[in-house]
Amino acid sequence: MLNSESLRIILVVDHDKKFVGTITDGDIRRALINKSDMETQLHKIMCTNALTASINDSHYGISRLIKEK
C-alpha cells in the first residue's frame, strides 16, 4: 500500500474506522534499524500522535494549528 500511494503515508484506522495513527516509509526504516522485523505489529511502529484537523475546520484555523506545532 505504501508504495502505491502518491503521498507515501498510510492512515491507520481501527475496526470502527476511527483514525488511530499513521505509517510512513520512515517509520518502517526506523523500526528495521531498531531490530524490528517485517512481522512487527503496526501499532508498535506507527505514529499515534499525528496532527489532525476536521473537515469543518477553516483553512486559517488549520494553518494556525500547523504553525503552533
C-alpha positions in Angstrom: 0.0 0.0 0.0 2.8 2.4 0.9 4.4 2.1 -2.5 1.2 2.5 -4.4 0.0 5.8 -2.8 1.5 9.1 -4.1 1.6 10.7 -0.6 3.7 7.8 0.8 1.7 7.7 4.0 -0.9 5.2 5.4 -3.7 6.3 7.6 -4.4 3.6 10.1 -7.9 3.1 11.4 -9.4 0.6 13.9 -12.3 -1.8 13.4 -14.8 1.1 13.9 -12.9 3.1 11.2 -11.7 5.6 13.9 -8.3 7.1 13.0 -5.5 5.8 15.3 -2.3 6.7 13.6 0.0 7.0 10.5 2.7 4.9 9.0 5.4 6.2 6.6 8.3 4.5 5.0 10.5 6.4 7.5 8.6 4.7 10.4 9.3 1.3 8.8 13.0 2.1 8.2 13.4 3.3 11.8 11.8 0.1 13.1 14.1 -2.1 11.0 17.1 -0.1 12.2 16.0 -0.8 15.7 15.9 -4.5 15.1 12.2 -5.0 14.4 11.3 -7.4 11.6 8.6 -7.4 8.9 6.3 -9.3 11.3 6.2 -6.5 13.8 2.7 -5.3 14.5 1.7 -1.9 13.1 0.8 -0.4 16.5 4.4 -0.8 17.6 5.8 1.4 14.9 3.0 3.8 13.9 2.8 7.4 14.9 -0.1 7.7 17.2 0.1 11.5 17.9 -0.4 12.7 14.4 -1.7 16.3 13.9 -5.2 16.1 12.7 -8.0 18.5 11.6 -11.7 18.2 11.0 -13.2 18.7 7.5 -15.2 21.5 9.1 -12.0 23.4 10.3 -11.2 26.6 8.4 -8.0 26.9 6.3 -7.0 29.7 8.6 -7.5 27.5 11.7 -5.6 24.6 10.2 -2.7 26.9 9.2 -2.6 28.3 12.7 -2.6 24.8 14.2 0.3 23.8 12.0 2.3 26.9 12.9 1.7 26.2 16.6 3.0 22.7 16.4 
